[in-house]
Amino acid sequence: MKKYINVLYKDSIKKETENRKFGTNKKDYELADKMRKELLDKLGVESNYLSDLVYQKIIDDRCIPILTKYIPLFENVGISLNLIQQQFYRKNNKECSDFLEKWYLDLKKNNALTDVIENVLDNAFVKIGDKSKISFYIDLIKENDKFSLVMVMLGKWKIKEAKLVIVNRLENDKIKTPSIRALGYYKDKSIIPLIEKHMDLEYSGVRTEAKSVLEKLNNI
């Protein structure tokens, strides 16, 4: 895996070098250079390329206020998402989750959300696992087919207020498996009839998950 990442890292540097040479994403690279300089001046974080920050995690949590200042400014949202994936997966870091919540709400307000952005944020919220955001997480999963990882996390935490939302998603989502998995964590036998209805679906993944959850619930 490490060798594979090194190959990707080298390819990223090559692409960045070519982009800079031909003026591709010029404004974004100029912005990235300002960000790299600020990280160096304030925290002593050395980097030669934007790619360094995409493939190497900064250990010092004090980098987060600097990164949050620049992430919303990139025209190429892929740069923002790459930085989030590398730098924001910090367990219980409220500063990270506060920023991501605000960024999500701003993007939603401006109709700028995409499936890719939502998937990255879904992963990020779970990796951080900030329990002070439970009300926000419940709002996230109220929209069918969105934030399935967050939904499963709420199930693991056995959040009572999320249970009815998950039951509704079980009935309406195109993807049933995460809803079944999330409900299984509640260890509530009244859920059994809801799960049983999905044992006859054509998708083997759904049937397998339903079988596993039913076995767990029947053994309570």
C-alpha positions in Angstrom: 0.0 0.0 0.0 2.8 2.4 0.9 4.5 1.8 -2.5 1.2 2.4 -4.2 0.8 5.7 -2.4 4.3 6.8 -3.3 3.5 6.2 -7.0 0.4 8.3 -6.7 2.4 11.0 -4.8 5.0 11.1 -7.6 2.4 11.3 -10.3 0.6 14.1 -8.4 3.9 16.1 -8.2 4.4 15.5 -12.0 0.9 16.7 -12.8 1.3 19.7 -10.5 4.6 20.7 -12.1 3.0 20.5 -15.6 0.0 22.5 -14.5 2.1 25.2 -13.0 4.2 25.3 -16.2 1.2 25.8 -18.5 -0.8 28.0 -16.2 -3.5 25.5 -15.4 -5.4 26.4 -12.2 -3.0 29.3 -11.8 -5.1 31.1 -9.2 -5.5 28.0 -7.1 -1.7 27.3 -7.1 -1.0 30.9 -6.2 -3.5 30.5 -3.3 -1.9 27.2 -2.4 1.6 28.8 -2.2 0.2 31.4 0.2 -1.2 28.7 2.3 2.1 26.7 2.3 4.0 29.9 3.2 1.7 30.6 6.1 2.1 27.0 7.4 5.9 27.4 7.1 6.0 30.8 8.8 3.6 30.0 11.7 4.2 26.3 12.3 7.5 25.4 10.5 5.7 23.0 8.2 7.9 22.6 5.1 6.4 21.7 1.7 7.7 22.1 -1.9 4.3 21.4 -3.5 0.6 21.5 -2.8 0.8 17.7 -3.4 2.9 17.4 -0.2 -0.2 18.6 1.8 -2.4 16.2 -0.1 -0.3 13.1 0.6 1.4 13.9 4.0 -0.6 14.6 7.1 0.5 17.5 9.3 0.6 16.2 12.9 0.2 19.6 14.6 -3.5 20.4 15.0 -2.7 24.1 14.9 -2.7 23.8 11.1 -6.5 23.5 11.0 -7.3 27.3 11.4 -4.8 28.0 8.5 -6.3 25.3 6.3 -9.9 26.4 7.0 -9.1 29.9 5.9 -8.0 28.7 2.4 -10.1 25.6 1.7 -13.3 27.5 0.8 -11.4 29.8 -1.6 -10.1 27.2 -4.1 -11.9 27.3 -7.4 -11.2 23.7 -8.0 -13.1 22.0 -5.3 -11.1 18.8 -5.8 -8.2 20.6 -4.1 -10.4 21.4 -1.1 -11.6 17.8 -0.9 -8.1 16.3 -1.1 -6.9 18.6 1.7 -9.9 17.5 3.9 -9.3 13.9 3.2 -5.7 14.1 4.3 -5.7 16.8 7.0 -9.2 16.7 8.6 -9.6 13.1 9.7 -8.8 13.9 13.3 -10.7 12.0 16.0 -12.9 14.2 18.2 -11.5 17.4 16.7 -14.3 19.9 17.1 -12.5 22.6 15.1 -12.6 20.3 12.1 -16.2 19.3 12.5 -17.3 22.9 13.1 -15.7 24.0 9.9 -17.1 21.1 7.9 -20.6 21.7 9.2 -20.4 25.4 8.2 -18.9 24.6 4.8 -21.6 22.1 4.1 -24.3 24.5 5.1 -22.8 27.3 2.9 -22.5 25.0 -0.1 -26.1 23.8 0.4 -27.3 27.4 0.6 -25.5 28.2 -2.6 -26.7 25.0 -4.4 -23.1 24.0 -4.8 -23.2 20.5 -3.2 -22.3 17.5 -5.3 -22.4 13.8 -4.7 -18.6 13.8 -4.5 -18.5 16.6 -1.9 -21.2 14.8 0.2 -19.3 11.5 0.1 -16.1 13.1 1.3 -18.0 14.9 4.1 -19.8 11.7 5.0 -16.4 10.0 5.6 -15.0 13.0 7.4 -17.8 13.3 9.9 -17.5 9.6 10.8 -13.7 9.8 11.0 -13.9 12.8 13.4 -16.9 11.4 15.3 -17.8 14.6 17.1 -20.8 13.7 19.4 -21.6 17.3 20.0 -23.0 17.3 16.4 -25.7 14.7 16.8 -28.6 17.1 16.0 -26.8 18.2 12.8 -26.1 14.5 11.9 -29.7 13.7 12.2 -30.6 16.5 9.9 -28.1 15.2 7.4 -29.6 11.7 7.2 -33.2 12.9 6.8 -32.6 13.2 3.1 -32.8 9.7 1.6 -29.7 8.1 0.1 -27.4 10.8 1.7 -24.8 10.3 4.4 -25.2 6.6 4.9 -21.9 6.4 6.9 -23.2 9.0 9.3 -26.4 7.1 9.6 -24.6 3.9 10.6 -22.5 5.9 13.1 -25.7 7.1 14.8 -26.9 3.6 14.9 -23.7 2.5 16.6 -24.1 5.3 19.1 -27.7 4.1 19.6 -29.1 7.6 19.2 -32.8 7.3 20.0 -33.8 10.4 18.0 -32.2 9.0 14.9 -34.1 5.6 15.0 -37.3 6.7 13.3 -35.4 8.5 10.6 -33.4 5.3 9.9 -36.6 3.3 9.8 -38.0 5.7 7.2 -34.9 5.4 5.2 -35.1 1.6 5.3 -38.5 1.9 3.5 -37.5 4.6 1.0 -33.7 4.4 0.3 -32.5 2.8 -2.9 -29.6 1.5 -0.9 -31.0 -0.6 2.0 -27.9 -2.2 3.4 -26.7 0.7 5.5 -30.1 1.3 7.0 -30.4 -2.4 8.0 -26.9 -2.3 9.5 -27.7 0.9 11.5 -30.9 -0.5 12.9 -29.2 -3.7 14.0 -27.1 -1.7 16.5 -30.3 -0.7 18.5 -30.8 -4.4 19.6 -34.6 -3.8 19.5 -36.6 -6.9 18.6 -39.5 -4.8 17.4 -37.3 -4.0 14.4 -37.3 -7.7 13.3 -40.5 -7.5 11.1 -39.1 -4.5 9.3 -35.9 -6.4 8.5 -37.6 -9.6 7.5 -39.4 -7.8 4.7 -36.1 -7.4 3.0 -35.0 -11.0 3.0 -36.6 -11.6 -0.4 -35.0 -8.7 -2.2 -33.0 -9.6 -5.3 -29.8 -7.9 -4.1 -27.6 -10.4 -2.3 -25.8 -7.7 -0.2 -29.1 -6.6 1.3 -30.2 -10.2 2.0 -26.8 -11.0 3.6 -27.0 -7.9 5.9 -30.6 -8.6 6.8 -29.7 -12.2 7.7 -26.8 -11.1 9.9 -28.9 -8.4 11.7 -31.8 -10.9 12.2 -29.5 -13.5 13.7 -28.2 -10.8 16.1 -31.6 -9.6 17.1 -33.1 -13.1 17.5 -30.3 -13.9 19.9 -30.9 -11.0 22.3 
